Amino acid sequence: LVASSSNDAQPSWSPDGRYLAFFVQADNFDMKIAVTPVDKSRAPFIVAHKVSLPAHGGPQWASTTQLMYIGEEDLSASRNSMYQVDITTGQRSSVPLTLAVAN
């Protein structure tokens, strides 16, 4: 499903099994989340940049089309925030940490 020269790690299946999300680190220090449809209807695509890589586990699915991650708004940010991104639209929103802990 994935063939690239980057360092791809920690894959995670969507709840419905239609997508595989994974962390991608290219030559620079920008950790990303990429998603690929299992049916190969589309090439892998990036849905998030400046992501913090957790010690274990892949990207966390909130639903069949929503991923949650911790990352920085920009590389100069002094602290991380929790985000949710819709893989179908690319729409990203900030999520209160208490909501993420409750799930």
C-alpha positions in Angstrom: 0.0 0.0 0.0 2.9 2.3 0.6 6.1 2.7 -1.4 8.2 5.7 -0.7 11.8 6.8 0.2 10.6 8.4 3.4 10.6 6.8 6.9 7.1 5.5 7.3 6.1 4.2 10.7 3.4 3.1 13.1 0.5 2.3 10.7 -3.1 2.4 12.0 -6.3 1.1 10.3 -9.4 3.2 10.2 -12.3 1.7 12.2 -14.0 0.5 8.9 -10.8 -0.9 7.5 -11.0 1.4 4.4 -7.9 3.5 5.2 -4.4 3.1 6.6 -2.9 6.1 8.3 0.8 6.3 9.2 3.6 8.7 10.3 6.0 9.9 7.6 9.4 11.5 8.1 11.2 12.7 5.1 14.7 14.3 5.0 13.7 17.3 7.1 12.3 17.2 10.6 8.7 17.7 9.7 6.8 14.6 10.9 3.6 14.1 8.9 0.5 11.9 8.9 -0.3 10.3 5.6 -3.4 8.2 4.7 -3.9 5.7 1.9 -7.1 4.1 0.8 -6.9 0.3 0.9 -8.6 0.0 -2.5 -5.7 2.0 -4.0 -8.3 4.5 -5.5 -5.9 7.2 -4.6 -2.1 7.5 -3.9 -1.1 8.1 -0.2 -1.8 11.7 0.8 -0.6 14.0 3.6 -3.3 15.1 6.1 -1.2 16.7 8.8 2.2 18.4 9.2 4.4 19.1 12.3 3.0 16.1 14.2 4.5 14.8 17.4 5.4 11.1 17.1 4.1 9.1 20.1 6.3 6.5 21.8 3.9 3.7 20.5 0.8 3.4 18.5 -0.2 4.8 15.1 -2.4 7.8 14.3 -5.5 7.8 16.5 -8.9 7.5 14.7 -11.8 9.4 16.2 -14.2 8.0 13.5 -13.9 6.5 10.1 -12.8 9.8 8.6 -11.4 11.8 11.5 -7.9 11.5 12.9 -6.6 13.1 16.1 -3.0 14.1 16.7 -0.7 16.2 18.8 1.3 18.8 16.9 2.6 22.3 16.6 0.8 25.1 14.8 4.2 26.1 13.5 7.8 25.0 14.1 8.5 27.9 16.4 5.6 26.9 18.7 6.6 26.5 22.3 4.0 23.8 23.1 1.9 21.2 21.3 -1.9 21.2 20.8 -4.4 18.5 20.1 -5.9 18.6 16.6 -8.6 16.7 14.6 -8.5 16.5 10.9 -11.1 15.2 8.4 -9.3 13.0 5.9 -12.0 13.6 3.2 -11.9 17.4 3.3 -8.6 18.3 5.0 -10.5 20.5 7.5 -8.5 20.7 10.7 -9.6 22.0 14.1 -8.2 22.4 17.5 -9.6 20.0 20.1 -9.7 20.5 23.9 -7.3 18.1 25.6 -10.1 17.1 28.0 -12.2 15.8 25.1 -9.4 13.7 23.8 -8.7 12.2 27.2 -12.4 11.2 27.6 -12.3 9.1 24.4 
